[in-house]
Amino acid sequence: MKPGTLDRIVEHVRHAREKHPAWRKTPLYARSIAGLEWGEWEHAVTWENRTRAEEEALDLIAVMIRFIEGDDR
């Protein structure tokens, strides 16, 4: 992993938890949010630039981490 990548991921998770503290208690909720983030990443890859695509990828990773860490429980 490149230096700084993990720091970027941690920052995105922190930001997501601050911006959206309410997290429904079902895996289907996490799936729906991940789907939205996937769509935003896909859009950035297709129509925007690498920087935007990376930011959207980090948002998607943050959703997955929230799910894995039990923010959905």
PAMARPA-31505 format. One line per field, with one value per atom (N, C-alpha, C, O, CB): residue in one letter; z, y, x. Coordinates in nm, 2 decimals, m for minus. Each point is the difference from the previous one (the first is absolute). Glycine has a CB too. Example, Ala and Ser with C-alpha at 12.3 -4.5 7.8 and 13.67 -1.06 7.14 Angstrom:
2
r	A	A	A	A	A	S	S	S	S	S .
z	0.78	0.00	0.00	0.07	0.05	m0.19	0.00	0.08	0.01	m0.23 .
y	m0.57	0.12	0.12	0.00	m0.12	0.23	0.11	0.11	0.11	m0.17 .
x	1.32	m0.09	0.09	0.10	m0.29	0.15	0.09	m0.08	0.05	0.07 .
# end
This chain:
73
r	M	M	M	M	M	K	K	K	K	K	P	P	P	P	P	G	G	G	G	G	T	T	T	T	T	L	L	L	L	L	D	D	D	D	D	R	R	R	R	R	I	I	I	I	I	V	V	V	V	V	E	E	E	E	E	H	H	H	H	H	V	V	V	V	V	R	R	R	R	R	H	H	H	H	H	A	A	A	A	A	R	R	R	R	R	E	E	E	E	E	K	K	K	K	K	H	H	H	H	H	P	P	P	P	P	A	A	A	A	A	W	W	W	W	W	R	R	R	R	R	K	K	K	K	K	T	T	T	T	T	P	P	P	P	P	L	L	L	L	L	Y	Y	Y	Y	Y	A	A	A	A	A	R	R	R	R	R	S	S	S	S	S	I	I	I	I	I	A	A	A	A	A	G	G	G	G	G	L	L	L	L	L	E	E	E	E	E	W	W	W	W	W	G	G	G	G	G	E	E	E	E	E	W	W	W	W	W	E	E	E	E	E	H	H	H	H	H	A	A	A	A	A	V	V	V	V	V	T	T	T	T	T	W	W	W	W	W	E	E	E	E	E	N	N	N	N	N	R	R	R	R	R	T	T	T	T	T	R	R	R	R	R	A	A	A	A	A	E	E	E	E	E	E	E	E	E	E	E	E	E	E	E	A	A	A	A	A	L	L	L	L	L	D	D	D	D	D	L	L	L	L	L	I	I	I	I	I	A	A	A	A	A	V	V	V	V	V	M	M	M	M	M	I	I	I	I	I	R	R	R	R	R	F	F	F	F	F	I	I	I	I	I	E	E	E	E	E	G	G	G	G	G	D	D	D	D	D	D	D	D	D	D	R	R	R	R	R .
z	0.00	0.00	0.00	0.07	0.05	m0.20	0.00	0.13	0.06	m0.31	0.28	0.13	m0.02	m0.10	0.14	0.07	0.01	m0.04	0.03	m0.09	m0.01	m0.04	0.12	0.01	m0.21	0.30	0.12	0.07	0.06	m0.04	m0.01	0.06	m0.07	0.07	0.01	m0.21	m0.08	0.03	0.02	m0.20	0.20	0.03	0.13	0.02	m0.16	0.24	0.14	0.00	0.07	0.02	m0.16	0.00	m0.06	0.04	m0.06	m0.09	m0.06	0.09	0.00	m0.22	0.29	0.10	0.11	0.03	m0.08	0.10	0.11	m0.06	0.07	0.03	m0.22	m0.06	m0.02	0.03	m0.14	0.07	m0.03	0.13	0.01	m0.20	0.30	0.13	0.05	0.07	m0.02	m0.07	0.04	m0.08	0.05	0.03	m0.21	m0.09	0.01	m0.01	m0.14	0.17	0.00	0.12	m0.01	m0.24	0.37	0.13	0.01	0.05	0.06	m0.17	0.01	m0.11	m0.12	0.21	m0.05	m0.09	0.03	0.11	m0.12	m0.08	0.02	0.04	m0.04	m0.12	0.23	0.05	m0.09	0.05	0.17	m0.35	m0.08	m0.11	m0.05	0.09	m0.08	m0.11	m0.13	m0.08	0.20	m0.14	m0.12	m0.01	m0.11	0.11	0.11	0.00	m0.05	m0.09	0.28	m0.13	m0.05	m0.14	m0.08	0.31	m0.28	m0.14	m0.09	m0.10	0.16	m0.02	m0.08	0.00	m0.10	0.16	0.05	0.00	m0.08	m0.07	0.30	m0.22	m0.08	m0.15	m0.08	0.26	m0.22	m0.14	m0.04	m0.12	0.15	0.05	m0.03	m0.02	m0.10	0.22	m0.03	m0.01	m0.12	m0.07	0.32	m0.29	m0.12	m0.12	m0.09	0.20	m0.11	m0.12	m0.01	m0.11	0.14	0.09	m0.01	m0.04	m0.08	0.26	m0.14	m0.05	m0.15	m0.07	0.30	m0.27	m0.14	m0.09	m0.10	0.16	m0.01	m0.07	m0.01	m0.10	0.18	0.04	0.00	m0.09	m0.07	0.30	m0.24	m0.09	m0.14	m0.09	0.26	m0.21	m0.13	m0.05	m0.11	0.14	0.06	m0.05	0.07	m0.05	0.01	0.15	0.07	m0.01	m0.11	0.27	m0.06	m0.01	0.11	0.09	m0.18	0.09	0.09	0.14	0.09	m0.26	0.20	0.14	0.05	0.12	m0.16	m0.03	0.04	0.01	0.10	m0.21	0.02	0.01	0.13	0.06	m0.31	0.28	0.13	0.12	0.09	m0.20	0.11	0.11	0.02	0.11	m0.14	m0.08	0.00	0.04	0.07	m0.25	0.14	0.04	0.15	0.07	m0.29	0.28	0.14	0.08	0.10	m0.14	m0.02	0.06	0.00	0.10	m0.18	m0.03	0.00	0.10	0.07	m0.31	0.25	0.10	0.14	0.09	m0.24	0.18	0.13	0.03	0.12	m0.14	m0.07	0.02	0.03	0.10	m0.26	0.09	0.03	0.14	0.07	m0.32	0.29	0.13	0.11	0.10	m0.20	0.08	0.10	0.01	0.11	m0.16	m0.06	0.01	0.07	0.09	m0.31	0.18	0.06	0.15	0.08	m0.30	0.26	0.14	0.09	0.12	m0.20	0.01	0.08	0.02	0.09	0.02	m0.19	0.01	m0.03	0.03	m0.09	0.00	m0.04	0.11	m0.02	m0.22	0.35	0.11	0.11	0.09	m0.14 .
y	m0.12	0.12	0.12	0.01	m0.13	0.22	0.13	0.07	0.00	0.01	0.06	0.09	0.10	0.06	m0.09	0.04	0.10	m0.06	0.06	0.11	m0.28	m0.06	m0.03	0.03	m0.12	0.02	m0.04	0.13	0.00	m0.21	0.31	0.12	0.06	0.05	0.00	m0.05	0.05	m0.08	0.05	0.02	m0.20	m0.09	0.03	0.02	m0.20	0.19	0.04	0.13	0.01	m0.14	0.23	0.13	m0.01	0.07	0.04	m0.19	m0.01	m0.07	0.04	m0.04	m0.10	m0.06	0.09	0.01	m0.23	0.30	0.10	0.10	0.03	m0.06	0.08	0.10	m0.06	0.07	0.04	m0.23	m0.06	m0.02	0.03	m0.15	0.08	m0.01	0.13	0.01	m0.21	0.31	0.13	0.05	0.06	m0.01	m0.06	0.05	m0.08	0.06	0.02	m0.21	m0.09	m0.09	m0.12	0.13	0.05	m0.08	m0.11	m0.10	0.30	m0.17	m0.09	m0.11	0.03	0.15	m0.30	m0.11	m0.11	m0.05	0.10	m0.08	m0.10	m0.14	m0.03	0.15	m0.20	m0.12	m0.12	m0.11	0.20	m0.08	m0.11	m0.01	0.11	m0.10	m0.13	m0.01	0.05	0.05	m0.25	0.20	0.05	0.15	0.05	m0.24	0.26	0.14	0.03	0.08	m0.04	m0.11	0.01	m0.03	0.07	m0.13	m0.04	m0.04	0.12	0.03	m0.27	0.30	0.11	0.12	0.06	m0.14	0.11	0.11	m0.03	0.09	m0.02	m0.19	m0.04	0.01	0.03	m0.19	0.12	0.01	0.14	0.03	m0.23	0.29	0.15	0.04	0.08	m0.04	m0.08	0.04	m0.06	0.07	m0.05	m0.14	m0.06	0.08	0.02	m0.25	0.27	0.08	0.13	0.05	m0.15	0.16	0.13	m0.03	0.08	0.01	m0.20	m0.03	m0.03	0.05	m0.15	0.02	m0.03	0.13	0.01	m0.23	0.31	0.13	0.08	0.05	m0.05	0.00	0.07	m0.06	0.07	0.00	m0.20	m0.07	0.03	0.02	m0.21	0.19	0.02	0.14	0.03	m0.22	0.29	0.13	0.11	0.11	m0.18	0.03	0.10	m0.03	m0.05	0.09	m0.03	m0.02	m0.10	m0.04	0.27	m0.26	m0.10	0.04	m0.08	0.01	0.20	0.05	m0.02	m0.05	0.22	m0.14	m0.02	m0.15	m0.04	0.26	m0.30	m0.14	m0.06	m0.09	0.08	0.06	m0.05	0.04	m0.08	0.09	0.11	0.05	m0.09	m0.03	0.27	m0.27	m0.08	m0.14	m0.07	0.21	m0.19	m0.14	0.00	m0.10	0.06	0.15	0.00	0.01	m0.06	0.18	m0.05	0.00	m0.14	m0.04	0.28	m0.31	m0.14	m0.09	m0.08	0.11	m0.02	m0.07	0.03	m0.09	0.09	0.13	0.04	m0.07	m0.04	0.26	m0.23	m0.07	m0.15	m0.05	0.21	m0.22	m0.14	m0.02	m0.10	0.07	0.12	m0.01	0.02	m0.07	0.16	0.01	0.01	m0.12	m0.04	0.28	m0.31	m0.13	m0.10	m0.07	0.12	m0.07	m0.10	0.02	m0.09	0.07	0.15	0.03	0.00	0.02	0.12	m0.16	m0.02	0.13	0.00	m0.18	0.28	0.12	m0.04	0.08	0.07	m0.26	m0.04	m0.09	m0.04	0.05	m0.03	m0.08	0.08	m0.06	m0.11 .
x	0.08	m0.08	0.09	0.10	m0.29	0.15	0.08	m0.01	m0.11	0.07	0.15	m0.01	m0.12	m0.02	0.27	m0.32	m0.11	m0.13	m0.11	0.27	m0.17	m0.13	m0.08	m0.12	0.22	m0.04	m0.08	m0.05	m0.11	0.25	m0.05	m0.05	m0.12	m0.09	0.33	m0.24	m0.11	m0.13	m0.11	0.27	m0.15	m0.11	m0.05	m0.13	0.22	m0.01	m0.04	m0.07	m0.10	0.29	m0.14	m0.06	m0.14	m0.09	0.32	m0.25	m0.13	m0.10	m0.12	0.23	m0.06	m0.09	m0.05	m0.11	0.23	m0.02	m0.03	m0.10	m0.10	0.33	m0.20	m0.09	m0.14	m0.10	0.29	m0.20	m0.13	m0.08	m0.12	0.21	m0.02	m0.07	m0.05	m0.10	0.25	m0.07	m0.04	m0.12	m0.09	0.33	m0.23	m0.10	m0.13	m0.11	0.29	m0.17	m0.12	0.01	0.02	m0.04	0.00	0.01	m0.11	0.02	0.09	m0.23	m0.11	0.03	0.02	m0.19	0.17	0.03	m0.10	m0.01	0.25	m0.33	m0.10	0.06	0.11	m0.27	0.08	0.05	m0.01	m0.02	m0.03	0.05	m0.01	0.11	0.04	m0.29	0.29	0.10	m0.06	0.08	0.02	m0.23	m0.06	0.02	0.01	m0.17	0.16	0.03	0.14	0.02	m0.19	0.26	0.14	0.02	0.07	0.01	m0.15	0.00	m0.05	0.05	m0.08	m0.08	m0.06	0.09	0.02	m0.25	0.30	0.09	0.12	0.05	m0.13	0.13	0.11	m0.03	0.08	0.00	m0.20	m0.05	0.00	0.04	m0.18	0.10	0.00	0.15	0.03	m0.25	0.30	0.14	0.07	0.08	m0.07	m0.05	0.06	m0.04	0.08	m0.10	m0.11	m0.05	0.08	0.03	m0.25	0.25	0.08	0.14	0.06	m0.20	0.20	0.13	0.00	0.09	m0.04	m0.15	m0.01	m0.01	0.06	m0.17	0.03	m0.02	0.13	0.04	m0.28	0.31	0.13	0.10	0.08	m0.12	0.05	0.09	m0.03	0.09	m0.06	m0.16	m0.04	0.00	0.04	m0.18	0.10	m0.02	0.09	0.00	m0.23	0.30	0.08	0.14	0.05	m0.24	0.27	0.14	0.05	m0.08	0.11	0.09	0.06	m0.02	m0.03	0.20	m0.14	m0.02	m0.14	m0.01	0.19	m0.28	m0.14	m0.03	m0.07	0.01	0.11	m0.02	0.06	m0.06	0.06	0.12	0.06	m0.08	m0.02	0.24	m0.27	m0.08	m0.13	m0.04	0.13	m0.15	m0.12	0.03	m0.08	m0.02	0.22	0.04	0.02	m0.04	0.15	m0.05	0.02	m0.14	m0.01	0.23	m0.32	m0.13	m0.06	m0.06	0.03	0.05	m0.05	0.07	m0.07	0.01	0.19	0.07	m0.05	m0.01	0.21	m0.23	m0.05	m0.13	m0.02	0.14	m0.21	m0.12	0.02	m0.06	m0.05	0.20	0.03	0.07	m0.03	0.06	0.05	0.06	m0.10	0.00	0.21	m0.30	m0.11	m0.08	m0.04	0.03	m0.01	m0.08	0.09	m0.05	m0.07	0.24	0.09	0.02	0.00	0.11	m0.10	0.02	m0.12	0.00	0.19	m0.31	m0.12	m0.08	m0.08	0.20	m0.10	m0.08	m0.14	m0.10	0.29	m0.22	m0.13	m0.07	m0.11	0.18	0.00	m0.06	m0.07	m0.05	0.23 .
# end
